[in-house]
Amino acid sequence: MQLCGKVRLGVKTKNLVKSLVPGEIAIINHQDIDYLAAQSLLEAGVKAVINVSASISGKYPNLGPQRILAAGIPIIDQVEGNLFQLLKNGDQIKIIDGKIINSEQIIASGEVLTYEKAQVKLNKTRDNLENELSKFIDNTLDYAKKEKRLILDLEIPSIDTNLEDRDVLIVVRGKDYRQDLEAVSSYIKQIKPILIGVDGGADALLEYGFQPDIIIGDMDSVSDKALKSDTELIVHAYPDGTAPGMKRIKKLNLQAQRIPAPGTSEDIAMLLAYEKGAELIVAVGTHTHMIDFLEKGRPGMASTFLVRLKVGNKLVDAKGVNKLYNTRLQPKHFAQLIIASLIPIIVIMIVSPPINQLLELLIIKLKFSLGF
């Protein structure tokens, strides 16, 4: 394998993709590349990925690396050598069989990760999955005991948007969120629910032409465009009240409220909708199982467990709903369409006098031709 190109460095993949120029080589420090990070790298037009960490560590089956490799993008994995000090954005490098070359000198090297190698690594992670599941459950129960009062008795501030007796759609930028959001787009247009974007979920709504009514989150993965889109802003703060996201809000000369709470921002969005009297809460792209949370770097899902216990009677999870309504056309659909289109033509031919006369003339001519 041999290729060359300009590099773009980023310790956090979700921040790197915002500045990545199509055709650049991404240098990241991302252990266990998750599916969403992989998708964002592909959408940014990355030429190759150099990872100074293990793209598949063996902790759990993360599908991000295979998603990248399936698209024909090479991964140089577990690269030894401090590339973040040796290189800067825009430097031209060459990659030859896992060796990183700058100014005709080998400055680092790593493993060329192939699809087959990734599959072998994933198979080994599945052997460890039962052990991870056991630890995950223990952590979830442990944190649930500590956080139950913080979550169940959470004080929600007054907000400008009225959610009373309204449907509320909460959009999180999780796996397959685009397909799920597209699947419920007709529901959004017909029912017109209150739209809550959780961080990057606000950009997902804008991408499909929907204006979010509320944006809630720590504000680290939502665009300036979304924040400035005339919407109500709520910053999810740490339980002690510290809210790094408020710095960004102030920098943009915007106003926002804060909600100090443990757990994830999507949990807080659900609690907000529930406490403000929503009739129905529809969730798109949310994180619901162990792999989701391990990909987010969380050892358990205590807050999500508690929140769903509380709001479950009003909650409809639309994650994966696109798979229920697979609208790909099949040959039988075309046949049905042709038959349906012929029906009105046949009816017109039967009831129309000119058509009847023409048919009678054709029948008479046919009889003469056959000697009847």
C-alpha angles and dihedrals in degrees: 000000000000132000141141137206148127119297133229117194128207133158090202114050094205090059095041095057090060091067100028113123117215110263096028126124112242118220110197142167099216121143111203101007106224126219095253093051089049091051092050091051091052093048089052089058098244116187097203139346124231111191121190088194132056110282087203111026096176095247096112138344104277114179100199098099093051090050089056095044093047088059090057095254113138122229123207103200136204092003114197116216129064099270093167089066099034097050139043133197112290097023114142114234138173126219119205118175094326096319117121111216126192123174089356092302129111105238100170144354139205146164120293100230112214128191090251093051090049090052092052090050091049091051089056092050090058089060087059095045097092091054091049091048091054092051091044093054092047091051092047093053093043094052092042090062091051098042104037095098093042090053103035095043096038114151111230115200122227114271135197096233113084111225097168111134091348132125110248123203115201116196122198122180095239131138114314091001091143094056092045093047090050090050092056096039092102089053090053092050094047103038098029096210124191105272120221119185116200105212105296089014086080090062089049090057092049090048089061094045098260123129113223115229093201133020116199130177145080087293096233100119105031122098126245087239091061093046091052094047096105096264136135112263127210121180118212105223132191116267090261090058098255109143116181089180091067090070090063092046091053092045088058090048091242133137126235142165123227133222115198109211144131121245130043130325091242089058090053091048090055092048090049092053092045097047092046092058104259113179094212133006117208116190124201124189096358125156111253112157143046097268091052091055096042088053088055089051094249121140093208145002103233097140093046090049092051095043093050090050088056102042099028096110090062100034126104113182110210094185108133093008089130088069090060092057106044103173099183110139118244129194091260089058091057091048091051090048092052093048091048091051092050094054097074090044091054092047091051091050091052098048100035112096095208091051091047091052091049091051091050091051091050091050092050091048090049091052092051090048091052093044097246 
